């Protein structure tokens, strides 16, 4: 009735000449195993071409400020609509960017308070923490202050002569130490714990004093500063990000961030904090959970502001409806997970009057408890019913079930995928004979004989964020799963509190650094070094020749394989280096081969292809680990920046598979995984445990929960309604716990 999006001969990434029609003003779900080409079709082809065509309608100068989209590799694409991408890219932003600012809820709130608050302020700017007129003058609107833990910085059992300062650059004999030793203020052999209050104050807080400093036998005029004064000037003023890695590590052990003592963390000056509506300040509103703030806003009765009050309350209700009611407007946007960021972006479009748009979603269920997915489905249906085309990349059957059409990609990953193996309705998928169809009704059985623990990990009086003074014990040497609705306190407990008690904990999350243009799986896993040595030994030359960052790099592109041309205000254009034809190395290096392949040809192989090529154990071990985590389709040279958060997380997991007796925390490792790949992930988790490690997984996936040895379910709700233990014990017991939302969904699969 409304026509179709017509795709002919799509060949982007691993797509193999894909041709299909996608109905407009319908919901289409793209599914298939990880790496099968779903994103290449939905994002790399349809969305990219739509964005490119829209950008081309602007003058060249304006295009310079817009994202650059290359033309997708396809014979033709027709009948496209304007596309809005709602992906899992974190909102980012600096520390002044909050949920309130990115959703425009806070500007609306400021306007209401500037008109109705008492005592009245001079305008909305006087209520902004990003404006000098409204910000707290002490923290400059950041709401935070650095707190130096003196007990960690100074060993008070030692004297100055013994070297009491626990920080790089303050060692005995060094320049910083010399100021204290030469000051004449102290008995250098007297333990610091025996200092008088006056001596202690001089040691820590004296702002400035002229002294003679002895350094390497010479005397100099110098200015003495107390330890804390000097420390703040040298390190705190710069911030951890500007410090060298070894200094940053020591800094993070000494310095913690606390709420600004002046504004209590509200970021606002005294005038803004004193402006009240119904006895509540705008600072109080910023700290409320969104669902509570919506009730407060609807309680404001003022006819002249009714449209603004209704608009703000509706926006807050939308946040609550998509499972983010536990957030506050003060929450920094950079601290939101990928899934939370995606749902915050959705709120911008819920009230839009635009129709006949194409919305492209990237796994919108990420981070959602099964209980919350129904609300997400309502949103997708609402967008469709307004006259929009909704494209969703997703693995969960409960979302596939609302689709008007399913496009299943496969049959496998990488070069073995890239084809449409099924297109039709959800009912027909079950009998289509694809991996997706086969897994629709196949579930992992609930474990009835859990492993015996080898000890316990105890967390006492945990009160971070919404945790209500929890004391829990997680069994060691087994597979633990921590679950509960979004916002229940899972990450606060496991990623926030556990490492403080057990600093040896290794956290494997999706924050693996993307690295530079030169970072790739071969460099990240350390596999490139043995590969270079293999080539060097076989050809009797130096291993440095086989590094694209060193001797053997093509001089034309400096080993990148691409030439980046700066077009002033427009985006740089990348073109294949003509000197090396994109192979990154000099002709001399490319003349050296191993088993008929040169270094460039080898590094262009996928992991699966490289496993067939290499016989050397050090390389094979790493390749097998990468394939075991479901990344056999990526190439050894693929830039880390092109991997999704879930792929980077699994790559990090691959580097840990051979280790033993560790404490591992994994944050939603099923992100981006097809149901078939989840089965393989569970085997990997068991492998880590069988190697003697304790594995703690934050997860909503019911298959992973079913195979746990021990489950800790937090809740019962999100935000201040959560932070409590709802259940702890075996997964079988959880399925019988009627008080647990997770338990009810688990019981439904028995």
Secondary structure, DSSP 8 states (H G I E B T S, - for coil): ---EEEEEEE-STT--SEEEEEETTSEEEEEESTTSSHHHHIIIIIIHHHHHHHHTTS-HHHHTTS------S-SEEES---EEEE--------TT-BHHHHTTHHHHHHHHHHHH-BS--SSGGGG-TTSTTTB-TTTTTS-EEEEE-HHHHB-TTS-TTT--B-STT-STTSHHHHHHHHSSSS-TTS-GGG--HHHHHHHHH---EEEEEEETTEEEEEEE--HHHHHIIIIITT-GGGS-HHHHHHHHHHEEEEE-TTTTTS-B-HHHHH-EETTEEHHHHHHSBHHHHHHHHHT---GGGHHHHHHHHHHHHHHIIIIITT-BTTSBGGGS-HHHHHHHHHHHHHT----S-EEEEE-TTTT--HHHHHHHHHHHHHHHHTT-EEEEE---HHHHTT-SEEEEEESSSGGG--EEEEEE-HHHHTTS-SHHHHHTT------SS----SSEEEEEEE-STT--SEEEEEETTSEEEEEESTTSSHHIIIIIIHHHH-TT-EEE-S------TT-BHHHHTTHHHHHHHHHHHHHTS-GGGG-TTSTTB-TTTTTSSEEEEEETTEEEEEEE-TTTTT--B-HHHHT-EETTEEHHHHHTSBHHHHHHH---HHHHHHHHHHHHTT-TTSBTT-BGGGS-HHHHHHHHHHTTTT--S-EEEEE-TTTT--HHHHHHHHHHHHHHHHTT-EEEEE---HHHHHT-SEEEEEESSSGGG--EEEEEE-HHHHTT-TT-HHHHHHHTT-
